[in-house]
Amino acid sequence: AQRFTYLVDAVGADGRAARGVVRGRDTYGTTTVIAVEAARRLVADGAEPGVLAPAQAFDPAGFLTSLAPHGISWSITVPFCRP
């Protein structure tokens, strides 16, 4: 029954802003799905050598969209209204 919403506001040095929202259920189960999808992509497509953040290793939009069948939704709003 557990649900989550992650909201991230980002502001660049030039003042441009964006808001990202990810929603889903079952944090632990989602973590497992993310790990399996990352491993699948590494085997199928590889990645640049070295230590990378997931958003560097994989196309972020494609990766997040692949999680939709597991109850994950996401959106990015540019610009958002800053407080």
C-alpha distances in whole Angstrom, upper triangle without the diagonal:
4,6,10,14,17,20,23,27,30,33,36,40,41,39,37,33,30,26,23,20,17,13,11,7,7,11,12,12,13,16,17,17,19,22,22,23,25,27,28,29,31,33,33,35,35,35,38,39,38,35,33,30,27,28,32,32,30,30,27,26,27,24,22,22,22,18,18,17,14,12,14,17,19,22,25,28,31,33,30,32,32,32
4,7,11,13,17,20,23,26,30,33,36,38,35,34,30,27,23,21,17,14,11,9,6,5,8,10,11,11,14,15,16,17,20,21,22,23,25,26,28,30,31,32,33,33,33,35,36,35,32,30,26,24,26,29,29,27,28,24,24,25,22,20,21,21,17,17,17,14,12,13,15,17,20,23,25,29,30,28,29,29,29
4,7,10,13,17,20,23,27,30,33,35,32,30,27,23,20,17,13,11,8,6,4,6,8,11,11,11,13,16,16,16,19,21,21,22,25,26,26,28,30,31,31,32,31,34,35,34,31,28,25,23,23,27,27,25,25,22,21,22,20,17,18,19,15,15,15,13,10,10,12,14,17,19,21,25,26,24,26,26,26
4,7,10,13,17,20,23,26,29,31,29,27,23,20,16,14,10,8,6,5,6,8,7,11,12,11,12,15,15,15,18,20,20,21,24,25,25,27,29,30,30,30,29,31,32,31,28,25,22,20,20,24,25,23,23,19,19,21,18,15,17,18,14,14,16,13,11,10,11,12,14,17,19,22,23,21,23,23,23
4,6,10,13,16,20,23,26,28,25,23,19,16,13,10,7,6,4,7,9,11,10,14,15,13,14,17,17,16,19,21,20,21,24,25,25,27,30,30,30,30,29,30,32,31,27,25,21,19,19,23,24,22,21,17,17,19,17,14,16,18,15,14,17,15,12,10,10,10,11,13,15,18,20,17,19,19,20
4,7,10,13,17,19,23,24,22,20,17,14,10,8,6,5,6,9,11,13,11,14,16,13,14,17,17,15,18,21,20,20,23,24,24,25,28,29,28,28,26,28,29,28,24,21,18,17,16,20,21,20,19,15,16,18,16,13,16,18,15,15,18,16,14,11,11,9,11,12,14,17,18,16,17,17,18
4,7,10,14,17,20,21,19,17,13,11,7,6,5,7,9,12,15,17,15,18,20,17,17,21,20,18,21,24,22,22,26,27,26,27,30,30,29,29,27,28,30,29,25,22,19,18,16,20,22,21,20,16,16,19,18,14,17,19,17,17,21,19,17,14,12,10,10,10,11,14,14,12,14,13,14
4,6,10,13,16,18,16,14,11,8,6,5,6,9,12,15,18,19,17,20,21,18,18,22,21,19,21,24,22,22,25,27,25,26,30,30,28,28,26,26,28,26,23,20,16,16,15,18,20,19,18,15,15,19,17,15,18,20,18,19,23,21,19,16,14,11,11,9,10,12,13,11,13,12,14
4,7,10,13,15,12,11,7,6,4,7,9,12,15,18,21,23,21,24,25,22,22,26,25,22,25,27,26,25,28,30,28,29,32,32,30,30,27,28,29,28,25,22,18,19,16,19,22,21,20,16,17,20,20,17,20,23,22,22,26,24,22,19,17,14,12,10,10,10,10,8,10,9,11
4,7,10,11,9,8,6,5,6,8,12,14,18,21,24,26,23,26,27,24,23,27,26,23,25,28,26,24,28,29,27,28,32,31,29,29,26,26,27,26,23,20,17,18,15,17,20,20,19,16,17,20,20,18,21,23,23,24,27,26,25,21,19,15,14,11,11,10,10,10,11,10,12
4,7,8,6,6,4,7,9,12,15,18,21,25,28,29,27,29,31,27,27,30,30,26,28,31,29,28,31,32,30,31,34,34,31,31,28,27,29,27,25,22,19,20,18,19,23,22,21,18,19,23,23,21,24,27,26,27,31,30,28,24,22,19,16,13,12,10,10,10,11,9,12
4,5,5,5,6,9,12,14,18,20,24,27,30,32,29,31,33,29,28,32,31,27,29,32,30,28,31,32,29,30,34,33,30,30,26,25,27,26,24,21,19,20,17,18,22,22,20,18,20,23,23,22,25,27,27,28,32,31,30,26,24,21,18,15,14,12,12,13,14,12,15
4,5,8,10,12,15,18,21,24,27,31,34,35,32,34,36,33,31,35,34,30,32,35,33,30,34,35,32,32,36,36,33,32,28,27,28,27,25,23,21,23,20,20,24,25,23,22,23,26,27,26,28,31,31,32,36,35,34,30,28,24,22,19,18,15,14,16,17,14,17
4,6,9,12,16,18,22,25,28,32,35,37,34,37,38,34,33,37,36,32,34,37,34,32,36,37,34,34,38,37,34,33,30,29,30,29,27,25,23,25,21,22,25,26,24,22,23,27,27,27,29,32,32,33,36,36,35,31,29,25,22,18,17,14,13,15,16,14,17
4,6,10,13,16,20,23,26,30,33,35,32,35,36,33,32,36,35,32,34,36,34,32,36,37,34,35,38,38,35,34,31,30,32,31,29,26,24,25,22,23,26,26,24,22,23,27,27,26,28,31,31,31,35,35,33,29,27,23,20,17,15,12,10,12,12,10,13
4,7,11,14,17,20,24,27,31,33,30,33,34,31,30,34,32,29,31,34,31,30,33,34,31,32,36,35,32,32,29,28,31,30,28,25,22,23,20,21,24,24,21,19,20,23,24,23,24,28,28,28,32,32,30,26,24,20,17,13,12,8,7,9,11,10,14
4,7,10,14,17,20,24,27,29,27,30,31,28,28,31,30,27,29,32,29,28,32,32,30,31,35,34,31,31,29,28,31,29,27,24,21,21,18,20,23,23,20,18,18,22,22,20,22,25,25,25,29,29,27,23,21,17,14,11,9,6,5,6,8,8,12
4,7,10,13,17,20,24,26,24,27,28,24,24,28,26,23,26,28,26,25,29,29,27,28,32,31,29,29,27,27,29,28,26,22,19,19,16,18,21,20,18,15,15,18,19,17,19,22,21,22,25,25,23,20,17,13,10,7,6,5,5,6,9,9,13
4,7,10,13,17,20,23,21,24,25,21,22,25,24,21,24,27,24,24,28,28,26,28,31,31,29,29,27,28,30,29,26,23,19,19,16,19,21,20,18,15,14,18,18,15,17,20,19,19,23,22,20,17,14,11,8,6,5,7,7,6,9,10,12
4,7,10,14,17,19,18,21,21,18,18,22,20,18,21,23,21,20,24,25,23,25,28,28,26,26,24,25,28,27,24,20,17,16,14,17,19,17,15,12,11,15,14,12,14,17,16,16,20,19,17,13,11,7,6,4,6,9,11,10,13,13,16
4,7,10,14,16,15,18,19,15,17,20,18,17,20,22,20,20,24,25,23,25,28,28,27,27,26,27,29,28,25,22,18,17,15,19,20,18,17,13,12,15,15,11,13,16,14,14,17,16,14,10,8,5,5,6,9,12,13,12,14,15,17
4,7,10,13,12,15,15,12,13,16,15,13,17,19,17,17,21,22,21,23,26,25,25,25,24,26,28,27,24,21,17,15,14,18,19,17,16,12,12,14,12,9,11,13,11,11,14,13,10,7,6,4,7,9,12,15,17,16,18,19,21
4,7,10,10,14,13,11,13,16,14,14,17,19,18,19,22,23,22,25,27,27,27,28,27,29,31,30,27,24,20,18,18,21,22,20,19,15,14,16,14,11,12,14,11,10,13,11,8,6,5,6,9,12,14,18,20,18,20,21,22
4,7,8,11,10,8,11,13,12,12,16,17,16,18,21,21,21,24,26,26,26,27,27,29,31,30,27,24,21,18,19,22,22,20,20,17,16,17,15,11,12,13,10,9,11,8,5,5,6,9,12,15,18,22,23,22,24,25,26
4,6,9,8,7,11,12,12,13,16,17,17,19,21,22,23,25,27,27,28,29,28,31,32,32,29,26,23,20,21,25,25,23,22,19,19,20,17,14,15,15,12,11,12,9,7,7,10,13,16,19,22,25,27,25,27,28,28
4,6,5,6,9,10,11,12,14,16,16,18,20,21,22,24,26,27,28,28,28,31,32,31,28,26,23,20,22,25,24,23,23,21,21,21,18,16,17,17,13,13,13,10,9,10,13,15,19,22,25,28,30,28,30,30,31
4,6,5,6,9,10,10,12,14,15,16,18,20,21,22,25,26,26,26,26,28,29,27,24,22,19,17,19,22,22,21,22,19,20,20,17,15,17,16,13,14,15,11,11,10,13,15,18,20,23,26,28,26,28,28,29
4,5,5,7,9,10,11,13,14,16,17,19,20,21,23,25,26,25,25,28,28,27,24,22,20,18,20,23,22,21,23,20,21,21,18,16,19,17,14,16,16,12,13,13,16,18,21,24,27,30,31,30,32,32,32
4,5,5,6,9,10,11,12,14,16,17,19,20,22,23,24,24,25,27,28,27,25,23,21,18,20,23,22,20,22,20,20,20,16,15,17,15,12,13,13,9,11,11,15,17,21,23,27,30,32,31,33,33,34
4,5,5,6,9,10,10,12,14,15,16,18,20,21,22,22,22,25,26,25,22,20,18,15,17,20,19,17,18,16,17,16,13,11,13,12,9,11,11,7,9,8,12,14,17,20,23,26,28,27,30,30,31
4,5,5,6,9,10,11,12,14,15,17,19,20,21,20,20,23,23,22,19,18,15,13,15,18,17,16,18,16,17,17,13,12,15,14,11,14,14,11,12,11,14,16,19,21,24,27,29,28,31,30,31
4,5,5,6,9,10,11,12,14,15,17,18,20,20,20,23,23,23,20,19,17,14,17,20,18,17,19,17,19,18,14,14,16,14,11,14,14,11,13,13,16,18,22,24,27,30,32,31,34,34,35
4,6,5,6,9,10,10,12,14,15,16,18,18,19,22,23,23,21,19,17,14,16,19,17,15,16,15,16,15,11,11,13,10,8,11,10,8,11,10,14,16,19,22,25,28,30,30,33,33,35
4,5,5,6,9,10,11,12,14,15,16,16,16,19,20,20,17,15,13,10,12,15,13,12,13,12,14,12,9,9,11,9,8,11,12,10,12,11,13,14,17,19,23,25,28,27,30,30,32
4,6,5,6,9,10,11,12,14,15,15,15,18,18,18,16,14,13,10,13,15,13,12,15,14,16,15,11,12,15,12,11,15,15,13,16,14,17,18,21,23,26,29,31,31,33,33,35
4,5,5,6,9,10,11,12,14,14,15,19,19,20,18,17,16,13,16,17,14,13,16,16,17,15,12,13,15,11,11,14,14,12,15,15,18,19,22,24,28,30,33,33,36,36,38
4,5,5,6,9,10,10,12,12,13,17,18,19,18,16,14,11,13,15,12,10,12,12,13,11,8,10,11,8,8,12,12,11,14,13,16,17,20,21,25,27,30,30,33,34,36
4,5,5,6,9,10,10,10,10,14,15,15,14,12,11,8,11,12,9,8,11,11,13,12,8,11,13,11,11,15,16,15,17,15,17,18,20,21,25,27,29,30,33,33,35
4,5,5,6,9,10,9,11,14,15,15,15,14,14,11,14,15,11,11,14,15,17,15,12,15,16,13,14,17,18,17,20,18,21,21,24,25,29,31,33,34,37,37,39
4,5,5,6,8,9,12,15,16,18,18,16,16,13,15,16,12,11,14,15,16,13,11,14,15,12,13,16,16,16,19,18,20,21,24,25,29,31,33,34,37,38,40
4,5,5,5,7,9,12,14,16,16,14,14,11,13,13,9,8,10,12,14,11,9,13,14,11,13,16,17,17,20,18,20,20,22,23,27,28,31,32,35,36,38
4,6,5,4,6,10,11,13,13,12,13,11,13,12,9,9,12,14,16,14,12,15,17,14,16,20,20,20,23,21,23,22,25,25,29,30,33,34,37,37,40
4,6,6,9,12,13,16,16,16,17,15,17,16,12,12,15,17,19,16,15,18,19,16,18,21,21,21,24,23,25,25,27,28,32,33,36,37,40,41,43
4,6,10,13,15,18,18,17,18,15,17,16,13,12,14,16,18,14,13,17,17,14,17,20,20,20,23,22,24,24,26,27,31,32,35,36,40,40,43
4,7,10,12,15,16,15,16,14,14,13,10,9,11,14,16,13,13,16,17,15,17,20,21,22,24,23,24,23,25,26,29,30,33,34,38,38,41
4,7,9,12,13,12,14,12,14,12,8,9,12,15,17,15,14,18,19,17,19,22,23,23,26,24,25,25,26,26,30,31,33,35,38,38,41
4,6,9,10,9,11,10,11,9,6,8,11,13,16,15,14,17,19,17,19,23,24,24,26,24,25,24,25,25,28,28,31,32,36,35,38
4,7,9,8,11,11,12,9,7,10,12,15,18,17,16,20,22,21,22,26,27,27,29,26,27,26,27,26,29,29,31,33,36,35,38
4,7,8,12,13,14,11,9,13,16,18,21,20,19,22,24,23,25,28,30,29,31,28,29,28,29,28,31,32,34,35,38,37,40
4,6,10,12,14,11,10,14,17,18,22,21,20,22,25,24,25,29,30,29,31,28,29,28,29,28,31,31,33,34,37,36,38
4,7,10,12,9,9,13,16,17,20,20,18,20,23,23,23,27,28,27,29,26,27,25,27,26,29,29,31,31,34,33,35
4,6,8,6,6,9,12,13,17,17,15,17,20,20,20,23,26,24,26,23,24,22,23,22,25,25,27,28,31,30,32
4,5,5,6,9,11,10,14,15,13,14,18,18,18,21,23,22,23,20,20,19,20,19,22,23,24,25,28,27,29
4,5,5,6,8,8,11,12,9,11,14,14,14,17,20,18,20,17,17,16,18,17,21,22,24,24,27,27,29
4,6,5,6,5,9,10,9,10,13,14,14,17,20,19,20,16,17,14,15,15,18,18,21,22,25,24,27
4,6,7,8,12,12,11,13,16,16,17,20,23,22,23,20,20,18,19,18,21,21,23,24,27,27,29
4,7,9,12,12,10,13,15,15,16,20,22,21,23,20,20,19,20,20,23,23,26,27,30,30,32
4,6,9,8,7,10,12,11,13,16,18,18,20,17,17,16,17,17,21,22,24,25,29,29,32
4,6,5,6,9,10,11,13,15,18,18,19,16,16,14,15,15,18,19,21,23,26,27,30
4,6,5,6,8,10,11,13,16,16,17,13,13,11,12,11,15,16,19,20,23,24,27
4,5,5,6,9,10,11,15,15,15,12,11,9,9,10,13,15,18,19,23,24,27
4,6,5,6,9,10,13,14,15,13,12,11,12,13,17,19,21,23,26,27,30
4,5,5,7,10,12,12,13,11,11,11,13,14,18,20,23,23,27,27,30
4,5,5,7,10,10,11,8,8,7,10,12,15,18,20,21,24,25,27
4,5,6,9,10,10,8,8,8,10,12,16,18,21,22,25,27,29
4,6,7,9,10,9,10,11,14,16,20,22,25,25,29,30,32
4,6,5,7,6,8,10,13,16,19,22,25,25,28,29,31
4,5,5,5,6,9,12,15,19,22,24,24,27,28,31
4,6,7,9,12,16,19,22,25,28,28,31,32,34
4,6,9,12,16,19,23,26,28,27,30,31,33
4,7,10,14,17,20,24,26,25,27,29,30
4,7,11,14,17,20,23,22,25,26,27
4,7,11,14,17,19,19,21,23,25
4,7,10,14,16,15,18,20,22
4,7,10,12,12,15,17,20
4,7,9,9,13,14,17
4,6,6,10,12,15
3,6,9,11,15
4,7,9,12
4,6,10
4,7
4
